[in-house]
Amino acid sequence: YHDPPSNQWFGFQAWSMERVAELYQQTGNAKAKTVLDKWVKWALSKTTFNPDGTYRIPSTLQWSGQPDTWNASSPGANSGLHVTVADYTNDVG
């Protein structure tokens, strides 16, 4: 995560969230579902599917702010951390 190009690539997000989805599928972990529900809603809101079959997905992300200090017993909402989509692509990987 300390390599800025990595955390700016949407594929890095999708790849990580696939692992969370696999955890949820295998275990039914409620915390994984909470994370998935929030991320999928956001990802779909940034994805466009056109009637002609073309589409666009996020490509480069821009982050601002800071995440909350980690506390395992009471994770924060990271309300000071924000992301915007800098550009889009139709390359799924």
N, C-alpha and C positions, 0 to 999 in steps of 0.2 A: 504494500500500500504506500510505501514511501517513494515509489517510482511514479512520478506524476503522469506520464503517458498511460500507465496501466489503469489508474483510477479515473481517467478521462474517457476510456473506451467503454461504450455501452455493452459490448460483448463480454467484458469482464464481469459486469453486473449480471447479465443473463446466465453466464457460466456458473457463477456462485449461487444464483437463485435456483438453478437446476438441481444443485446438490441439496438445497433446503427442501425443494419439492420432493426429491427422492426420500429424504428423511421423513417428511410428512406422510408420503405414500406408504412407507414401510412401517411407521410407528403410530401414526395418528397424533403426533406431538402437537398440542394446542398452541404452543409458542411458535412453532414453525408455521402453522396455519395463519396466525396473526401477521407474521412477517410477510408471508406469501400474499395474503389478501391485500395488504397495503401496497406491496410492490407491483403486483399484477394490475391493480386498478390504475396506478400511475403509468406503468409501461403501456397499457392499452390506450390511455388518454394521449399518449405521445406517438401512437402508431396510426398510420392511415392506410386503409384498404380501398382501392378505387374499383368502380364497376367493370373496368376493362382488365382487371386482374393485376394491375400494377399496385405497388405498395411502397411505403417508406417507413423506416424504423429509425430510432435514434442512432447516431454514430458517435459523436463526440459530446461529452458532458463537461459542463463547467461548474465547479463547486465554489461556494462561498461560505463564510462563517466557520464555526468550529463545532465538532460534536461534543456532547456532554462528557464529562469525566466518567469513565466506566465504573459502575457500582453493580456487581453481579446480583446483589440482593434486592436492588431497586433500580433497574435500568432506566435511564432517562429517555425522553422523547426526541432528543436531538433537535429541539425547536430552533436552535441557533445555526443549524446546518442546512444549507439550501443547494439545490441543483437545478440547472437549466440545460436544455438541449441546445448545443452550439450549432450542430448540423445533423443532417439525416443521410441515410443511404438505403439502397435496396439490396445490398450485399449481406446475406444472412450468415456469412462466415466462410 
